[in-house]
């Protein structure tokens, strides 16, 4: 039994999930943002759909640098806990995430393999999260 636990623990430590880098590439007048999504680990296997999903994930959890600072929408433990309840369905293959993102440029026009410029409709995502009572409206308290 000890050996089984050791083997499982070793395998878990050696597993490294795919990582992406995100940088703000531009902000449109209506609050829609363009994000440069890079995944050097996957390279040419970093497909548009995954880049779009990663872009929405970044806007929710980490934000992005590059155009000033795009802060994450889920910015405290309360909002993260509320979102965790719908996260699995939200990021599923046919989940809601896809209505907030689209590819902005074709990968071969971006530069290096494994890069995509993804447009994320931040105002729409924010409004839907407010309607779901996951985040508070920016006008609450005024």
Secondary structure, DSSP 8 states (H G I E B T S, - for coil): -HHHHHHHHHHHHH------EEEEEEE-TTS-EEEEEE-TTTGGG--HHHHHHHHHHHHHHT-EESSSEE--S--SHHHHHHHHHHHHHHTSTTSGGGGGEEE-S-HHHHSSTTEEEEEE-HHHHHHHHHHTTSS--TTTT-
